[in-house]
Amino acid sequence: MGTWSYTILGNDDAMDFWGIFVYTCANNLNKKEYEEFGEIDNFEDIPLEDRQYIINKNFDKLLSIVKKDGSIDGYLTLGVFITENGGVLSQDDKSIILENIKDSEDKFFGGTGWSKRKKCFDEFRQKIINYDGEPQKFTHIGLFEKVLNHLERS
């Protein structure tokens, strides 16, 4: 697994899940929806109301993908994907996500940058607990941003 930042989505596995989620949502549009929404090259460019509809329609499929894989990154990415796009997240779904990331400290909080990573996890937990359907923003540092910052400092 490649990791480039301390953020929730700052690694290959999280980005793979994000892509799978977008693909799953796009792949499950019916003909009328596909014509209405067009090709989903950049999910974030679709109007929020339409993203919410697409995610809510596919939530059970997304959750089953994460449950089948069982990785912490899957649950974390699902939480970000749902809450950043204003999807519905029931109390039971919140509990499933939080229960499946509770052992994350063992995996992620050692070595360089652990305090920043822990801060992101704490922020994630609070956003999931308090989530009421209002789209959330998370800290993201993409791979290319990281490389560019490194090159600028060199």
Residue frames relative to the residue before (quaternion, step in Angstrom):
aa qw qx qy qz dx dy dz
M 1.0000 0.0000 0.0000 0.0000 0.00 0.00 0.00
G 0.2539 -0.7551 0.5857 0.1492 3.56 -0.90 0.94
T 0.0714 -0.7828 0.6180 0.0106 3.54 -0.93 0.96
W 0.0932 -0.8251 0.5564 0.0315 3.58 -0.83 0.95
S 0.8047 0.0832 -0.0897 0.5809 3.60 1.19 -0.13
Y 0.6118 -0.5770 0.4246 0.3353 3.50 -1.35 0.30
T 0.5180 0.6717 -0.4063 0.3398 3.61 1.24 -0.20
I 0.6985 -0.4796 0.3329 0.4137 3.56 -1.28 0.39
L 0.7777 0.3176 -0.1655 0.5167 3.59 0.93 -0.89
G 0.4611 0.7326 -0.4034 0.2965 3.59 1.25 0.25
N 0.6856 0.4223 -0.3172 0.5010 3.60 0.91 0.85
D 0.6934 -0.5094 0.3323 0.3864 3.56 -1.28 0.45
D 0.6581 0.5242 -0.3292 0.4286 3.59 0.86 -0.89
A 0.6525 0.5064 -0.3170 0.4662 3.58 0.93 -0.87
M 0.6710 0.4877 -0.3022 0.4696 3.59 0.92 -0.85
D 0.6058 0.5367 -0.3534 0.4692 3.60 1.09 -0.64
F 0.6521 0.5002 -0.3176 0.4730 3.59 0.93 -0.86
W 0.6225 0.5445 -0.3442 0.4445 3.60 0.93 -0.86
G 0.6706 0.4978 -0.2912 0.4665 3.57 0.91 -0.93
I 0.6370 0.5195 -0.3174 0.4729 3.57 1.02 -0.81
F 0.6465 0.5210 -0.3244 0.4531 3.59 0.96 -0.81
V 0.6632 0.4866 -0.3070 0.4787 3.59 0.89 -0.91
Y 0.6495 0.5161 -0.3164 0.4601 3.59 0.93 -0.91
T 0.6545 0.5152 -0.3125 0.4567 3.60 0.90 -0.91
C 0.6602 0.5012 -0.3066 0.4679 3.57 0.91 -0.89
A 0.6833 0.4811 -0.2884 0.4673 3.59 0.89 -0.91
N 0.6766 0.5237 -0.2834 0.4332 3.55 0.99 -0.88
N 0.7230 0.4323 -0.2365 0.4842 3.57 1.19 -0.46
L 0.4135 0.6673 -0.5016 0.3634 3.57 1.18 0.49
N 0.3827 -0.6793 0.5573 0.2854 3.56 -1.05 0.66
K 0.7423 -0.4300 0.2622 0.4420 3.59 -1.26 0.23
K 0.6617 0.5069 -0.3107 0.4569 3.59 0.90 -0.90
E 0.6643 0.4957 -0.3028 0.4705 3.59 0.93 -0.90
Y 0.6366 0.5370 -0.3289 0.4452 3.56 0.95 -0.89
E 0.6651 0.4914 -0.3000 0.4755 3.57 0.96 -0.87
E 0.6574 0.5154 -0.3047 0.4576 3.58 1.03 -0.79
F 0.7662 0.3705 -0.1926 0.4884 3.59 0.84 -1.00
G 0.3554 -0.7310 0.5072 0.2864 3.58 1.12 -0.54
E 0.7062 -0.4134 0.3320 0.4693 3.53 -1.29 -0.17
I 0.3121 -0.7481 0.5584 0.1766 3.55 -0.98 0.86
D 0.0051 -0.7938 0.6068 -0.0411 3.55 -0.02 1.30
N 0.7867 0.0798 -0.0232 0.6117 3.54 0.99 -0.85
F 0.3688 -0.7833 0.4617 0.1932 3.53 -0.09 1.36
E 0.6621 0.5408 -0.3019 0.4219 3.56 0.99 -0.87
D 0.6209 0.5516 -0.3453 0.4371 3.62 1.22 -0.34
I 0.5471 0.5858 -0.4038 0.4409 3.58 1.24 -0.23
P 0.5588 -0.6083 0.4232 0.3723 3.64 -0.90 0.77
L 0.6471 -0.5729 0.3527 0.3587 3.55 -1.07 0.88
E 0.6592 0.5222 -0.3225 0.4346 3.60 0.81 -0.93
D 0.6685 0.4839 -0.2945 0.4818 3.59 1.03 -0.77
R 0.6206 0.5225 -0.3435 0.4732 3.60 1.03 -0.73
Q 0.6340 0.5305 -0.3323 0.4541 3.58 0.96 -0.84
Y 0.6490 0.5178 -0.3129 0.4613 3.57 0.91 -0.91
I 0.6769 0.5015 -0.2915 0.4531 3.58 0.85 -1.02
I 0.6760 0.4869 -0.2963 0.4670 3.59 0.88 -0.92
N 0.6681 0.5004 -0.3146 0.4520 3.58 0.83 -0.92
K 0.6310 0.5373 -0.3239 0.4564 3.58 1.04 -0.78
N 0.7859 0.3478 -0.1456 0.4901 3.59 1.03 -0.81
F 0.3470 0.7881 -0.4730 0.1863 3.59 1.24 -0.03
D 0.6652 0.5119 -0.3224 0.4376 3.61 0.81 -0.91
K 0.6412 0.5108 -0.3235 0.4725 3.60 1.03 -0.73
L 0.6490 0.5141 -0.3160 0.4633 3.57 0.97 -0.86
L 0.6637 0.4984 -0.3036 0.4679 3.57 0.93 -0.90
S 0.6508 0.5116 -0.3320 0.4522 3.61 0.96 -0.75
I 0.5950 0.5494 -0.3587 0.4642 3.61 1.09 -0.64
V 0.6878 0.4795 -0.2766 0.4696 3.56 0.88 -0.97
K 0.6550 0.5086 -0.3188 0.4591 3.59 0.92 -0.85
K 0.6454 0.5241 -0.3259 0.4501 3.58 0.96 -0.83
D 0.6866 0.4598 -0.2770 0.4904 3.59 0.99 -0.84
G 0.2250 -0.8370 0.4682 0.1719 3.56 1.00 -0.88
S 0.5280 0.6581 -0.4193 0.3351 3.62 1.18 0.00
I 0.6070 -0.5544 0.4335 0.3693 3.52 -1.20 0.59
D 0.6383 0.5447 -0.3334 0.4298 3.60 0.92 -0.86
G 0.6176 0.5501 -0.3440 0.4446 3.60 1.04 -0.68
Y 0.6870 0.4699 -0.2787 0.4792 3.56 0.90 -0.92
L 0.6352 0.5224 -0.3274 0.4652 3.58 1.00 -0.79
T 0.6833 0.4855 -0.2876 0.4633 3.56 0.86 -0.97
L 0.6189 0.5342 -0.3424 0.4630 3.59 1.00 -0.76
G 0.6490 0.5231 -0.3165 0.4528 3.59 0.93 -0.87
V 0.6694 0.4766 -0.2978 0.4858 3.58 0.93 -0.86
F 0.6474 0.5397 -0.3177 0.4344 3.59 0.90 -0.97
I 0.6896 0.4719 -0.2806 0.4723 3.58 0.86 -0.94
T 0.7551 0.4266 -0.2387 0.4368 3.58 0.67 -1.07
E 0.6322 0.5142 -0.3578 0.4561 3.62 1.01 -0.55
N 0.7442 0.3899 -0.2066 0.5015 3.56 1.13 -0.62
G 0.5217 -0.6944 0.3827 0.3150 3.58 1.25 0.25
G 0.3179 0.7622 -0.5049 0.2511 3.58 1.14 0.58
V 0.5872 -0.5651 0.4431 0.3736 3.54 -1.30 0.28
L 0.0173 0.7727 -0.6332 0.0421 3.55 -0.96 0.94
S 0.2608 -0.7942 0.5329 0.1312 3.57 -0.30 1.28
Q 0.6703 -0.4651 0.3767 0.4387 3.57 -1.30 0.18
D 0.6373 0.5212 -0.3311 0.4611 3.60 0.98 -0.78
D 0.6634 0.4962 -0.3047 0.4700 3.59 0.96 -0.85
K 0.6071 0.5353 -0.3446 0.4755 3.58 1.04 -0.74
S 0.6643 0.5126 -0.3006 0.4534 3.57 0.91 -0.93
I 0.6254 0.5329 -0.3366 0.4600 3.59 0.99 -0.80
I 0.6705 0.4902 -0.3032 0.4672 3.58 0.86 -0.94
L 0.7024 0.4765 -0.2795 0.4489 3.58 0.75 -1.03
E 0.6365 0.5298 -0.3292 0.4537 3.60 0.99 -0.78
N 0.7385 0.4414 -0.2322 0.4537 3.57 0.96 -0.85
I 0.6871 0.4057 -0.3093 0.5173 3.59 1.24 0.08
K 0.4183 0.7513 -0.4501 0.2409 3.59 1.22 -0.08
D 0.7025 0.4353 -0.2745 0.4916 3.61 1.12 -0.51
S 0.3528 0.7848 -0.4584 0.2224 3.57 1.27 0.19
E 0.5677 0.6082 -0.3985 0.3861 3.59 1.07 -0.56
D 0.6250 0.5459 -0.3434 0.4398 3.58 1.00 -0.74
K 0.7186 0.4554 -0.2440 0.4654 3.57 1.02 -0.80
F 0.8430 0.3072 -0.0946 0.4313 3.55 0.82 -1.01
F 0.7273 0.5043 -0.2640 0.3834 3.60 1.01 -0.49
G 0.5355 0.5682 -0.4551 0.4281 3.57 0.95 0.80
G 0.7682 0.4022 -0.2525 0.4293 3.56 -1.25 0.27
T 0.8022 -0.3123 0.2371 0.4502 3.50 -1.41 -0.27
G 0.8469 0.2065 -0.1559 0.4646 3.54 -1.02 0.82
W 0.3567 0.7751 -0.4792 0.2058 3.60 1.20 0.13
S 0.6384 0.5308 -0.3550 0.4298 3.62 0.97 -0.68
K 0.6374 0.5008 -0.3279 0.4851 3.61 1.07 -0.67
R 0.6384 0.5207 -0.3199 0.4679 3.58 1.02 -0.82
K 0.6439 0.5164 -0.3190 0.4658 3.58 0.96 -0.87
K 0.6245 0.5332 -0.3378 0.4599 3.59 0.99 -0.77
C 0.6470 0.5099 -0.3132 0.4725 3.63 0.99 -0.82
F 0.6516 0.5076 -0.3121 0.4695 3.59 1.00 -0.82
D 0.6490 0.5085 -0.3190 0.4674 3.57 0.94 -0.86
E 0.6320 0.5193 -0.3177 0.4795 3.57 1.02 -0.84
F 0.6386 0.5308 -0.3197 0.4564 3.59 0.96 -0.89
R 0.6644 0.5154 -0.3071 0.4457 3.59 0.80 -1.00
Q 0.6809 0.4894 -0.2922 0.4598 3.57 0.87 -0.95
K 0.6517 0.5090 -0.3198 0.4624 3.59 0.98 -0.78
I 0.6429 0.4959 -0.3293 0.4821 3.60 1.01 -0.70
I 0.6568 0.5191 -0.3123 0.4490 3.59 0.86 -0.95
N 0.7802 0.3611 -0.1706 0.4814 3.59 0.84 -0.99
Y 0.4172 0.7488 -0.4481 0.2539 3.60 1.25 -0.12
D 0.0621 -0.8162 0.5741 -0.0209 3.54 -0.83 1.10
G 0.6975 -0.4514 0.2678 0.4879 3.59 1.24 0.31
E 0.5550 0.5761 -0.3991 0.4481 3.58 1.26 -0.24
P 0.4979 -0.6767 0.4386 0.3192 3.64 -0.68 1.02
Q 0.2762 -0.7713 0.5626 0.1107 3.54 -0.98 0.99
K 0.2657 -0.7194 0.6124 0.1919 3.55 -1.29 0.38
F 0.1239 -0.7703 0.6232 0.0530 3.53 -1.03 0.91
T 0.5452 -0.5822 0.4836 0.3606 3.53 -1.24 0.44
H 0.0131 -0.7834 0.6211 -0.0205 3.56 -0.90 1.00
I 0.0076 0.7360 -0.6767 -0.0160 3.52 -1.09 0.78
G 0.2536 -0.8078 0.5197 0.1145 3.53 -0.31 1.28
L 0.6766 -0.4985 0.3618 0.4034 3.53 -1.28 0.41
F 0.6983 0.4716 -0.2906 0.4534 3.58 0.83 -0.92
E 0.5933 0.5412 -0.3583 0.4762 3.58 1.13 -0.58
K 0.6497 0.5269 -0.3025 0.4569 3.54 0.98 -0.88
V 0.6594 0.4916 -0.3006 0.4829 3.59 0.94 -0.93
L 0.6563 0.5133 -0.3139 0.4552 3.59 0.88 -0.92
N 0.6440 0.5148 -0.3205 0.4665 3.62 0.93 -0.84
H 0.6424 0.5196 -0.3147 0.4672 3.56 1.00 -0.84
L 0.6753 0.4945 -0.2905 0.4637 3.58 0.91 -0.93
E 0.6469 0.5235 -0.3211 0.4521 3.58 1.01 -0.76
R 0.6808 0.4806 -0.2853 0.4735 3.58 1.10 -0.67
S 0.6157 0.5795 -0.3398 0.4119 3.58 1.21 -0.46
